[in-house]
């Protein structure tokens, strides 16, 4: 008996090492393949930062200028790489400053692990200095969270956190670690998580449902696909393309689905949603079968639910059972991973082309081109438009750049007109609509994909919410191209005030600083364009730069984004002016 006991103890000892909780945090991150994390130090997380100092050769910490910047940078990193983004902050205000980015990641299904320091466990609940209940605060906006009070809990909780963040429908996870748990020593060993009881990240595919979906599609006369980010997250781009081409179905995208198939694809009919394209919005209410793939029928896409696609049979391919029948009643729901589901669907589809139906989209596009697109991209008026700036960026990048946008008019224009040839190229804040997202997210994207051209596009409003991250660009030498489309207004709010509030521009006019001087203060190459004749050359100069570059373009003050579906209106009531 004794001999056996000694043996098993020896085996245990061989697989473990005696280390502190803070070192264990670093070792867990390395075991999960983390090479970059974004954060801001402070008292309650200091032991972990002390360990980071020792592991600088293996783990690159990026000091952002605000904790919100750290979460958005981690999001940008995750969105372009498909890996889990990591952000770290101290307790109290450090932790609460992460919340906006966490909420953004939750609604946009971005895999992220946030680590926060916490006061010592003996102080919990005493209103100690920089104590907040971050587990309580973050519960509504995380996929999972956990407070660690003992060092021995660290390996299991971290393994679980990374598994939950990236499996199934991805999302953000928060780990809160008390200061005493960071100092405490224990016998460390790490095992990756491969499953959690009662958590089934990917539902099993019901093949009968796939067959039902195929039957509906094969019998459809006017089918239409709307795909979302689920295609990109599931890496189902090739499968989607194959399905569209074989069945000859016109396919539109939600704002987060953009770039899954090239913009120039003949069956790509544009964007749905409040400022999407005329044809796919209008014809949503005329198609006979609507196939939704990896999208969640958000209100910006559906408009008034009482009138949304009532004539159509609805097929929903979705990984998250909670999204099925939540807003739009489906006729066939195919649960499962988009890549797998579409791969099973493909052989069951008949080869078709639907030329007459496709022509209807082309006819409506021609109307939108005359009324909106032509004036956006080839304006004859004096003021510069946001659309022509995008056109120049497209020309210079040849559709290969990753476009990271902030939120507002420029976002809608960028999503409408950016040309994408490869996937994971459109990085924006979708469901939460977080102003200030663009600049830090572009930093994360550039650091995850240094070989790619990354262009950040912001308005003068959103840009000033996280303008301090220029300091991060300078310190990290991240070669981000920063474009500010300046109209001296909070443009989207002003547009609504013009259309629905009798031009009462309440608190929307901006008195702006000298953006070029600020960029130069951060040692960035910078330029301002006010005249059309200078635009082409300025964009070419920016795109040719090997370093970070700031370009301010002064666009017309009262330009509006059309088409537009007014709030609460039907998608059929989309306005062109």
C-alpha positions in Angstrom: 0.0 0.0 0.0 2.7 2.4 1.0 4.7 1.8 -2.1 1.6 2.6 -4.3 0.9 5.9 -2.4 4.5 7.0 -2.9 4.4 6.3 -6.6 1.2 8.2 -7.2 2.6 11.2 -5.2 5.8 11.2 -7.3 3.8 11.2 -10.6 1.8 14.1 -9.3 4.9 16.0 -8.3 6.4 15.4 -11.7 3.5 17.1 -13.5 3.2 20.1 -11.2 5.4 23.0 -10.2 5.1 25.2 -7.1 4.4 28.7 -8.3 2.4 31.8 -7.3 -1.1 32.5 -8.6 0.1 35.5 -10.7 2.7 33.3 -12.5 0.0 30.7 -13.0 -2.1 33.3 -14.8 0.8 33.9 -17.3 1.4 30.2 -17.7 -2.3 29.6 -18.4 -2.3 32.4 -21.1 0.8 30.9 -22.7 -0.8 27.4 -22.7 -3.8 28.9 -24.5 -1.6 30.3 -27.2 -1.9 34.0 -26.2 0.9 36.1 -27.5 -0.6 39.6 -27.2 -2.8 41.1 -24.4 -4.1 44.6 -24.0 -4.4 46.4 -20.6 -3.7 48.9 -18.0 -2.0 48.2 -14.7 -3.1 49.2 -11.2 -2.8 48.1 -7.5 -5.0 45.0 -7.5 -3.5 43.5 -10.6 0.1 44.5 -9.9 1.3 40.9 -9.0 0.3 39.7 -12.5 2.1 42.7 -14.1 5.2 41.8 -12.1 5.1 38.4 -13.7 4.5 39.9 -17.1 7.7 41.8 -16.7 9.5 38.4 -16.4 7.8 36.9 -19.4 8.2 39.9 -21.8 9.9 37.6 -24.4 6.9 35.3 -24.6 4.0 37.6 -24.0 3.6 41.1 -25.5 1.6 43.4 -23.3 0.2 46.5 -25.0 -0.4 49.5 -22.7 -3.5 51.2 -24.1 -4.4 54.7 -22.9 -7.8 53.6 -21.4 -9.2 50.3 -20.4 -12.1 50.6 -22.9 -9.3 51.0 -25.5 -7.9 47.6 -24.3 -11.2 45.8 -24.8 -11.8 47.3 -28.3 -8.2 46.4 -29.3 -8.7 42.9 -28.1 -12.0 42.8 -30.1 -10.1 44.0 -33.3 -7.5 41.4 -32.7 -10.1 38.6 -32.3 -12.2 39.7 -35.3 -9.4 39.6 -37.8 -7.5 36.6 -36.4 -10.4 34.3 -35.2 -8.4 33.9 -32.0 -9.5 34.9 -28.5 -8.7 38.5 -27.6 -7.4 39.2 -24.1 -7.7 42.4 -22.0 -6.5 43.0 -18.5 -7.2 45.7 -15.9 -7.2 46.5 -12.2 -10.1 46.5 -9.8 -12.7 49.2 -9.4 -12.6 51.9 -12.2 -10.2 49.7 -14.2 -12.7 46.9 -14.3 -15.8 49.1 -14.8 -14.0 50.8 -17.8 -14.0 47.4 -19.5 -17.8 47.0 -19.5 -18.6 48.8 -22.7 -16.2 46.7 -24.7 -17.5 43.5 -23.0 -21.1 44.4 -23.8 -20.0 45.1 -27.4 -18.3 41.7 -27.7 -21.3 40.0 -26.2 -23.8 41.3 -28.7 -21.4 40.9 -31.6 -20.3 37.3 -30.6 -16.6 38.2 -30.2 -14.4 35.7 -28.3 -12.6 37.6 -25.5 -11.2 36.9 -22.1 -11.0 39.8 -19.6 -8.9 39.5 -16.5 -9.5 41.9 -13.6 -7.7 42.3 -10.3 -9.7 42.4 -7.1 -9.1 43.6 -3.5 -7.9 40.9 -1.1 -10.6 38.3 -0.3 -10.7 39.4 3.4 -11.8 42.8 2.2 -14.6 41.7 -0.1 -17.8 43.4 0.7 -16.2 46.0 2.9 -16.2 48.9 0.3 -12.5 48.8 0.3 -10.4 51.2 -1.9 -11.1 50.4 -5.6 -13.5 47.6 -4.8 -16.5 47.0 -7.1 -18.6 43.9 -7.6 -17.4 43.4 -11.2 -18.8 39.8 -11.3 -22.2 41.3 -10.5 -21.8 44.2 -12.9 -20.6 42.1 -15.8 -23.0 39.2 -15.4 -25.6 40.6 -18.0 -22.9 41.2 -20.6 -20.7 38.1 -20.4 -21.1 34.6 -21.6 -19.6 33.5 -18.3 -17.7 35.0 -15.4 -16.0 33.8 -12.3 -14.3 35.2 -9.2 -11.1 33.4 -8.1 -10.2 33.7 -4.4 -7.8 30.8 -4.2 -4.7 30.3 -6.4 -5.5 26.6 -6.9 -8.7 27.6 -8.8 -6.7 29.5 -11.5 -5.8 26.7 -14.0 -9.3 25.2 -14.1 -11.1 28.6 -14.4 -8.7 29.8 -17.1 -9.1 26.6 -19.1 -12.9 26.9 -18.8 -12.8 30.6 -19.7 -11.0 30.1 -23.0 -13.1 27.1 -23.9 -16.4 29.0 -23.3 -15.2 32.2 -25.0 -14.3 30.5 -28.3 -16.7 27.5 -28.5 -20.2 27.5 -30.1 -21.4 31.1 -30.4 -18.3 33.0 -29.1 -18.5 35.7 -26.5 -16.7 37.5 -23.7 -15.7 35.9 -20.4 -14.5 37.8 -17.3 -12.2 36.4 -14.6 -11.8 38.4 -11.4 -8.8 37.4 -9.2 -8.4 38.6 -5.6 -5.0 40.1 -4.8 -4.2 37.4 -2.2 -4.9 34.6 -4.7 -2.3 36.2 -7.0 0.3 36.1 -4.3 -0.6 32.6 -3.0 1.6 29.6 -4.0 0.2 26.3 -5.1 1.1 23.2 -7.1 0.4 24.2 -10.7 -0.5 22.0 -13.6 -2.6 22.9 -16.7 -5.0 20.9 -18.7 -7.1 22.4 -21.5 -10.8 22.2 -21.2 -12.5 19.9 -23.7 -16.1 20.1 -22.5 -18.3 21.2 -19.7 -21.3 19.3 -18.4 -24.6 21.0 -19.3 -22.9 23.2 -21.8 -23.4 22.1 -25.4 -21.7 24.7 -27.6 -22.8 23.3 -31.0 -26.2 21.6 -31.3 -26.3 18.3 -33.3 -27.6 18.7 -36.8 -31.0 17.3 -37.5 -30.6 15.9 -41.1 -34.4 15.8 -41.6 -34.4 19.6 -41.1 -31.6 20.0 -43.7 -33.7 18.0 -46.1 -36.8 20.1 -45.4 -34.7 23.2 -46.0 -33.4 21.8 -49.3 -37.0 20.9 -50.4 -38.2 24.5 -49.8 -35.2 26.0 -51.6 -35.6 23.6 -54.6 -39.2 24.5 -55.0 -38.7 28.3 -54.5 -39.3 30.6 -57.4 -37.9 33.8 -55.7 -35.5 32.7 -53.0 -33.3 35.1 -51.1 -30.4 34.6 -48.7 -29.4 36.9 -45.9 -26.2 35.9 -44.2 -24.6 37.3 -41.0 -21.4 37.0 -39.1 -22.2 33.4 -38.2 -20.7 32.5 -41.7 -17.4 34.2 -40.8 -17.2 32.8 -37.2 -18.0 29.3 -38.5 -15.4 29.7 -41.4 -18.2 28.7 -43.8 -17.3 31.2 -46.5 -16.6 28.6 -49.2 -19.7 26.6 -48.3 -21.9 29.7 -48.5 -20.4 30.6 -51.9 -21.0 27.0 -53.2 -24.6 27.0 -52.0 -25.3 30.5 -53.6 -23.7 29.5 -56.9 -25.3 26.1 -57.2 -28.9 27.2 -56.3 -28.4 30.6 -58.1 -29.8 32.5 -55.1 -29.3 36.3 -54.7 -27.6 36.8 -51.4 -27.5 39.9 -49.1 -25.4 40.5 -45.9 -25.9 42.1 -42.6 -23.3 44.6 -41.5 -21.2 42.0 -39.6 -21.5 39.5 -42.4 -19.8 41.8 -44.9 -16.7 40.4 -46.6 -17.6 36.7 -46.3 -17.9 36.6 -50.1 -16.3 39.1 -52.3 -18.2 42.4 -52.9 -17.9 41.9 -56.7 -19.6 38.4 -56.7 -22.4 38.5 -59.2 -24.9 37.0 -56.7 -23.9 39.4 -53.9 -26.8 41.8 -53.9 -25.6 44.1 -51.1 -26.5 45.0 -47.5 -29.8 44.7 -45.7 -30.8 46.9 -42.8 -31.7 50.5 -41.9 -29.1 52.0 -44.3 -28.6 49.0 -46.5 -29.3 48.7 -50.2 -32.7 49.4 -51.8 -33.2 46.1 -53.6 -32.5 43.5 -50.8 -34.5 45.5 -48.3 -37.5 46.0 -50.6 -37.5 42.5 -52.0 -37.3 40.9 -48.6 -41.1 41.4 -48.6 -41.5 39.8 -52.0 -39.3 36.7 -51.9 -41.1 33.3 -51.4 -38.3 31.7 -49.4 -36.0 33.6 -47.1 -32.9 31.8 -46.0 -31.2 33.3 -43.0 -27.7 32.0 -42.3 -25.8 32.9 -39.1 -27.7 36.1 -38.4 -30.1 37.0 -35.6 -32.9 39.1 -37.1 -31.9 42.3 -35.4 -34.4 45.2 -35.4 -32.1 47.2 -37.7 -32.4 44.4 -40.3 -36.1 43.6 -39.9 -37.7 47.0 -39.4 -41.3 46.5 -38.3 -41.7 42.8 -37.5 -45.4 42.9 -38.1 -44.7 43.3 -41.9 -41.3 41.5 -42.2 -41.2 38.8 -44.9 -44.8 37.6 -44.0 -45.2 36.2 -47.5 -42.1 34.0 -47.3 -41.2 30.6 -45.9 -38.4 31.3 -43.5 -35.4 29.0 -43.1 -32.9 29.8 -40.3 -29.5 28.2 -40.1 -28.3 29.1 -36.6 -25.8 27.9 -33.9 -27.6 29.5 -31.0 -31.0 27.9 -30.2 -32.0 31.1 -28.3 -32.0 33.1 -31.6 -34.5 30.8 -33.4 -38.0 32.1 -33.3 -36.9 35.0 -31.0 -38.0 37.7 -33.4 -39.0 36.1 -36.6 -41.1 32.8 -36.7 -39.3 30.2 -38.8 -40.7 27.4 -40.9 -37.6 25.4 -40.8 -34.8 25.8 -38.3 -31.5 24.1 -38.9 -29.4 24.2 -35.7 -25.7 23.6 -35.8 -22.4 25.1 -37.1 -22.8 27.0 -40.3 -19.9 25.2 -42.1 -21.3 21.8 -41.3 -24.9 22.6 -42.0 -24.2 24.2 -45.4 -21.9 21.3 -46.3 -24.8 18.9 -45.7 -27.3 21.2 -47.6 -25.1 21.6 -50.7 -25.5 18.1 -52.3 -29.3 18.2 -51.7 -29.7 21.4 -53.8 -30.8 21.5 -57.4 -28.8 23.6 -59.9 -30.8 26.7 -60.7 -30.3 30.3 -61.9 -33.5 32.3 -61.3 -32.7 34.9 -64.0 -36.0 36.8 -63.9 -35.9 37.1 -60.1 -32.3 38.2 -60.2 -33.2 40.9 -62.7 -35.6 42.5 -60.2 -32.6 43.1 -57.9 -30.6 44.6 -60.8 -33.6 46.9 -61.8 -33.9 48.2 -58.3 -30.1 48.7 -58.0 -30.3 50.9 -61.1 -32.9 53.1 -59.4 -30.7 53.3 -56.2 -27.6 54.1 -58.4 -29.4 57.0 -60.1 -30.9 58.4 -56.9 -28.1 57.8 -54.3 -24.9 55.9 -55.3 -23.9 58.1 -58.3 -24.1 61.3 -56.1 -22.2 59.5 -53.3 -19.3 58.2 -55.4 -19.2 60.7 -58.3 -20.6 64.0 -56.8 -20.9 67.1 -58.8 -21.7 69.4 -55.9 -18.9 71.4 -54.2 -18.6 69.6 -50.9 -16.6 66.4 -50.6 -18.7 63.3 -49.8 -17.8 60.4 -47.6 -18.5 58.0 -50.4 -15.8 59.4 -52.7 -13.2 59.0 -49.9 -14.2 55.3 -49.7 -13.9 55.1 -53.5 -10.3 56.3 -53.4 -9.4 53.9 -50.5 -10.9 51.1 -52.6 -8.8 52.1 -55.6 -5.6 52.3 -53.6 -6.1 49.1 -51.6 -7.5 47.1 -54.5 -10.1 45.7 -52.1 -7.4 43.9 -49.9 -7.5 46.2 -46.9 -9.2 45.5 -43.6 -11.6 48.4 -43.0 -12.3 49.2 -39.3 -15.1 51.6 -38.7 -16.4 53.6 -35.8 -20.1 54.2 -35.5 -22.3 56.8 -37.3 -22.8 58.0 -40.9 -19.2 57.2 -41.9 -19.8 53.6 -40.7 -22.8 53.2 -43.0 -21.1 54.7 -45.9 -18.0 52.6 -45.4 -20.0 49.4 -45.1 -22.0 50.2 -48.1 -19.1 51.2 -50.4 -16.0 49.4 -49.2 -14.8 46.7 -51.6 -13.7 43.4 -50.0 -11.9 40.6 -51.7 -11.2 38.5 -48.6 -13.0 37.5 -45.5 -12.6 39.1 -42.0 -12.1 42.5 -43.6 -15.0 44.5 -42.2 -14.5 45.2 -38.5 -17.1 47.3 -36.9 -19.4 47.6 -33.9 -22.7 46.2 -34.9 -25.3 45.4 -32.2 -24.2 47.9 -29.5 -23.2 50.7 -31.9 -20.2 51.8 -29.8 -18.7 55.2 -30.7 -15.0 55.1 -30.1 -14.7 51.5 -31.2 -12.8 52.2 -34.5 -9.3 53.5 -33.5 -8.5 51.0 -30.8 -10.0 48.1 -32.8 -7.8 49.0 -35.7 -4.7 48.8 -33.5 -5.7 45.3 -32.4 -6.4 44.2 -36.0 -3.1 45.6 -37.3 -1.2 43.8 -34.5 -3.0 40.5 -35.3 -2.4 40.8 -39.0 0.7 43.0 -39.5 0.9 41.9 -43.2 -2.5 43.4 -44.0 -3.3 47.0 -44.7 -5.6 48.2 -41.9 -7.6 51.4 -42.4 -9.5 53.0 -39.5 -12.4 55.2 -40.5 -14.0 57.5 -37.9 -16.2 60.5 -37.7 -15.1 63.6 -35.8 -17.4 62.5 -32.9 -16.5 58.9 -32.3 -12.8 59.6 -32.9 -12.6 62.0 -30.0 -14.0 59.3 -27.6 -10.8 57.3 -27.9 -8.4 59.8 -29.6 -5.9 59.1 -26.8 -5.1 55.7 -28.4 -2.9 57.5 -30.9 -0.4 57.2 -28.0 -0.7 53.4 -28.3 -0.1 53.6 -32.0 3.0 55.7 -31.5 4.4 53.5 -28.7 3.6 50.2 -30.5 4.6 51.5 -33.9 1.4 50.0 -35.3 1.2 51.1 -38.9 -2.6 51.9 -38.9 -4.0 54.3 -41.4 -6.3 56.6 -39.5 -9.0 58.5 -41.5 -11.3 61.0 -39.9 -14.3 62.1 -42.1 -15.0 65.5 -40.4 -18.4 67.1 -41.0 -18.3 69.2 -37.7 -21.5 67.4 -36.6 -22.6 64.2 -34.9 -23.8 63.3 -38.3 -26.2 60.5 -37.8 -28.0 62.2 -34.9 -28.1 65.4 -36.9 -29.6 63.5 -39.9 -32.4 62.2 -37.7 -32.9 65.7 -36.2 -33.2 67.1 -39.8 -35.7 64.4 -40.9 -37.8 63.8 -37.8 -37.2 66.8 -35.4 -37.7 69.8 -37.8 -34.0 70.5 -38.0 -33.6 71.3 -34.3 -29.9 70.5 -34.1 -29.8 70.0 -30.3 -26.3 69.3 -29.1 -25.0 67.8 -32.3 -22.8 70.6 -33.7 -19.1 70.0 -32.9 -16.5 72.6 -32.3 -13.4 70.6 -33.2 -9.7 70.9 -32.4 -6.9 70.9 -34.9 -6.8 67.1 -35.6 -3.6 67.3 -37.6 -1.8 69.1 -34.8 -2.9 66.5 -32.3 -1.7 63.6 -34.6 1.6 65.4 -35.1 1.7 65.8 -31.3 1.8 62.0 -31.2 4.5 62.0 -33.9 2.3 60.7 -36.7 2.5 61.7 -40.3 -0.6 63.8 -40.8 -2.5 65.7 -43.5 -5.8 67.5 -44.0 -7.8 67.6 -47.2 -10.5 70.2 -47.9 -10.6 70.2 -51.7 -11.6 67.5 -54.1 -8.5 68.0 -56.3 -6.2 67.0 -53.4 -8.1 63.9 -52.3 -6.7 61.3 -54.7 -3.1 62.2 -54.1 -3.6 62.4 -50.3 -5.2 58.9 -50.1 -2.4 57.5 -52.3 0.2 59.0 -50.0 -1.4 57.6 -46.9 -1.8 54.1 -48.4 1.8 54.1 -49.6 3.1 55.0 -46.1 5.0 52.2 -44.3 4.2 53.9 -41.0 1.0 55.0 -39.2 -0.7 57.9 -41.0 -3.5 60.3 -40.1 -5.7 61.8 -42.8 -8.5 64.3 -42.0 -11.0 64.8 -44.8 -13.4 67.7 -44.4 -16.7 66.5 -45.9 -19.9 68.4 -46.5 -21.6 69.3 -43.2 -25.2 68.3 -44.0 -24.7 65.2 -46.1 -27.3 62.4 -45.4 -27.0 58.6 -45.7 -29.6 57.1 -47.9 -31.3 54.7 -48.4 -33.0 54.7 -45.0 -35.7 52.8 -43.2 -37.2 55.1 -40.6 -37.5 53.5 -37.1 -40.5 51.3 -36.8 -41.2 51.4 -40.6 -41.5 48.3 -42.8 -38.4 47.3 -44.9 -40.7 48.0 -47.9 -40.9 51.7 -46.9 -37.2 52.2 -47.5 -36.6 55.9 -48.5 -34.1 57.0 -51.2 -34.3 60.6 -50.2 
